[in-house]
Amino acid sequence: MYIQLKYVHIFVADYFNFKKTKPMKKLFITAFMAASMFSIAQTTWKIDGSHSKIGFDVTHLTVSEVEGRLKIYDGKIVSKSDKDFTDATIQFLGDVTSINTDDEKRDAHLKSADFFDTDKFPKMIFTSTSMKKGAGKTYTLVGDLTIKGITKKVTFEVVYNGTTEDPWKNTKAGFVLKGTIKRSDFGVGSSTPSVIVSDDVKIDIKVELLLQK
């Protein structure tokens, strides 16, 4: 940060002699100043896996709900500040081999070629394309979700729970994300009728972010 600010200071000083500066140098100075200021404005976060949950649930036999989660995942979020997440960029990588529904036999079936086929497609990827502010502490998140090599646009409704500092002076931010996707869009469980396992999969994510220093 000190180096970036030092360069900005130099370029601001140069600005007052701009008329004496050659055109190519002007272009270089302007571009580098913009890049430096942009870099300074970024706030980078990582998911705190100890205080987060990537969950989902489906309807079984049209009468009951079965929940599951991913146990292994990683994510990077870049925002304007530690309290403004408008236009934040999000990269998420989930390890589908870590899927857990508290039933080993069912988990093995989900990992098989009948559903996620994790031998061929062990990862799911989400890349945001839009994060827009709504009323109060809400946002609407849109992005591309890739499962089994198939990419679809998905939307999540987001509630920002706030930003705080833990006892060790780490900055944390909390969110709840909810949305619904169709497993058929991704070729998951194509031979399983929706009256057995619902086509709609509800996504329920509770995430705590850790500000990177």
FIVEXDREN-606306 format. One record per residue (C-alpha): residue number from 0; residue in three letters; x negated, y, z negated. Coordinates in steps of 0.25 Angstrom, whole numbers. Last residue first. Layout:
N
pos, code, x, y, z
NUM, ALA, X, Y, Z
...
***
This chain:
213
pos, code, x, y, z
212, LYS, 19, -32, -21
211, GLN, 29, -41, -15
210, LEU, 43, -39, -21
209, LEU, 50, -51, -25
208, LEU, 64, -55, -20
207, GLU, 74, -62, -28
206, VAL, 84, -70, -19
205, LYS, 98, -76, -21
204, ILE, 103, -82, -8
203, ASP, 116, -88, -5
202, ILE, 119, -94, 9
201, LYS, 132, -100, 12
200, VAL, 131, -111, 22
199, ASP, 143, -112, 31
198, ASP, 144, -125, 39
197, SER, 150, -131, 27
196, VAL, 145, -145, 24
195, ILE, 155, -157, 25
194, VAL, 166, -149, 31
193, SER, 156, -142, 40
192, PRO, 152, -155, 46
191, THR, 138, -160, 45
190, SER, 132, -164, 59
189, SER, 126, -150, 61
188, GLY, 120, -150, 47
187, VAL, 111, -137, 50
186, GLY, 111, -133, 64
185, PHE, 108, -118, 61
184, ASP, 121, -112, 65
183, SER, 128, -125, 59
182, ARG, 123, -121, 45
181, LYS, 132, -109, 45
180, ILE, 127, -97, 37
179, THR, 133, -89, 26
178, GLY, 127, -77, 18
177, LYS, 123, -73, 4
176, LEU, 111, -66, -1
175, VAL, 108, -61, -15
174, PHE, 96, -52, -18
173, GLY, 86, -48, -29
172, ALA, 74, -39, -29
171, LYS, 62, -41, -37
170, THR, 50, -32, -40
169, ASN, 39, -38, -48
168, LYS, 35, -31, -61
167, TRP, 32, -43, -69
166, PRO, 45, -41, -77
165, ASP, 53, -41, -64
164, GLU, 57, -29, -56
163, THR, 70, -26, -50
162, THR, 77, -25, -37
161, GLY, 92, -26, -34
160, ASN, 103, -37, -32
159, TYR, 103, -35, -17
158, VAL, 115, -42, -12
157, VAL, 114, -48, 2
156, GLU, 124, -53, 12
155, PHE, 117, -62, 22
154, THR, 118, -63, 37
153, VAL, 113, -74, 47
152, LYS, 108, -74, 61
151, LYS, 104, -87, 66
150, THR, 91, -95, 69
149, ILE, 90, -110, 72
148, GLY, 77, -117, 69
147, LYS, 83, -126, 59
146, ILE, 87, -113, 51
145, THR, 83, -99, 55
144, LEU, 91, -87, 49
143, ASP, 90, -74, 56
142, GLY, 94, -62, 48
141, VAL, 105, -52, 42
140, LEU, 105, -47, 28
139, THR, 117, -38, 24
138, TYR, 114, -30, 11
137, THR, 121, -28, -2
136, LYS, 117, -19, -14
135, GLY, 128, -9, -13
134, ALA, 134, -9, 1
133, GLY, 126, -15, 13
132, LYS, 111, -13, 17
131, LYS, 107, -21, 29
130, MET, 96, -31, 30
129, SER, 94, -36, 45
128, THR, 86, -46, 53
127, SER, 82, -55, 42
126, THR, 73, -67, 44
125, PHE, 78, -80, 38
124, ILE, 70, -93, 40
123, MET, 74, -108, 37
122, LYS, 62, -118, 36
121, PRO, 61, -133, 37
120, PHE, 66, -135, 51
119, LYS, 61, -148, 57
118, ASP, 59, -156, 44
117, THR, 70, -148, 38
116, ASP, 81, -153, 47
115, PHE, 91, -143, 41
114, PHE, 104, -152, 41
113, ASP, 105, -166, 47
112, ALA, 90, -165, 51
111, SER, 87, -167, 36
110, LYS, 85, -156, 25
109, LEU, 99, -155, 22
108, HIS, 100, -171, 20
107, ALA, 88, -170, 11
106, ASP, 95, -159, 2
105, ARG, 107, -168, 2
104, LYS, 99, -180, -4
103, GLU, 92, -171, -14
102, ASP, 104, -164, -19
101, ASP, 102, -151, -27
100, THR, 105, -143, -14
99, ASN, 90, -139, -11
98, ILE, 84, -135, 3
97, SER, 69, -135, 1
96, THR, 66, -141, 15
95, VAL, 74, -128, 20
94, ASP, 62, -120, 17
93, GLY, 67, -105, 18
92, LEU, 60, -94, 25
91, PHE, 65, -80, 23
90, GLN, 61, -67, 30
89, ILE, 68, -54, 26
88, THR, 67, -40, 31
87, ALA, 74, -29, 24
86, ASP, 82, -19, 32
85, THR, 89, -13, 19
84, PHE, 82, -20, 7
83, ASP, 81, -7, -1
82, LYS, 77, -9, -16
81, ASP, 62, -14, -15
80, SER, 60, -6, -3
79, LYS, 61, -7, 12
78, SER, 62, -22, 12
77, VAL, 53, -34, 16
76, ILE, 58, -48, 12
75, LYS, 50, -61, 13
74, GLY, 56, -74, 10
73, ASP, 52, -88, 5
72, TYR, 60, -101, 3
71, ILE, 59, -114, -5
70, LYS, 71, -119, -13
69, LEU, 82, -117, -3
68, ARG, 96, -118, -9
67, GLY, 108, -127, -9
66, GLU, 123, -126, -13
65, VAL, 134, -135, -11
64, GLU, 148, -130, -11
63, SER, 161, -138, -12
62, VAL, 174, -140, -5
61, THR, 172, -139, 10
60, LEU, 165, -153, 10
59, HIS, 153, -146, 5
58, THR, 152, -131, 7
57, VAL, 138, -125, 8
56, ASP, 129, -117, -1
55, PHE, 116, -109, 1
54, GLY, 105, -104, -8
53, ILE, 91, -97, -7
52, LYS, 89, -94, -21
51, SER, 79, -84, -28
50, HIS, 72, -81, -41
49, SER, 60, -91, -41
48, GLY, 59, -89, -25
47, ASP, 56, -74, -26
46, ILE, 58, -70, -12
45, LYS, 47, -61, -7
44, TRP, 48, -46, -5
43, THR, 41, -35, 3
42, THR, 44, -20, 3
41, GLN, 40, -12, 15
40, ALA, 39, 3, 15
39, ILE, 24, 3, 14
38, SER, 23, -5, 27
37, PHE, 32, 5, 34
36, MET, 24, 17, 30
35, SER, 11, 10, 35
34, ALA, 17, 6, 48
33, ALA, 23, 20, 51
32, MET, 9, 26, 47
31, PHE, 2, 16, 57
30, ALA, 11, 19, 68
29, THR, 10, 34, 66
28, ILE, -5, 34, 65
27, PHE, -7, 25, 77
26, LEU, 2, 34, 86
25, LYS, -5, 46, 81
24, LYS, -18, 40, 84
23, MET, -14, 37, 98
22, PRO, -9, 51, 100
21, LYS, -22, 58, 95
20, THR, -21, 65, 82
19, LYS, -23, 80, 81
18, LYS, -8, 82, 80
17, PHE, -7, 72, 70
16, ASN, -16, 79, 60
15, PHE, -5, 80, 49
14, TYR, -2, 65, 52
13, ASP, -16, 61, 49
12, ALA, -13, 64, 34
11, VAL, -1, 56, 35
10, PHE, -9, 45, 41
9, ILE, -19, 45, 30
8, HIS, -9, 44, 19
7, VAL, -1, 33, 27
6, TYR, -14, 25, 27
5, LYS, -17, 27, 12
4, LEU, -2, 23, 10
3, GLN, -5, 10, 17
2, ILE, -18, 7, 10
1, TYR, -11, 10, -3
0, MET, 0, 0, 0
***
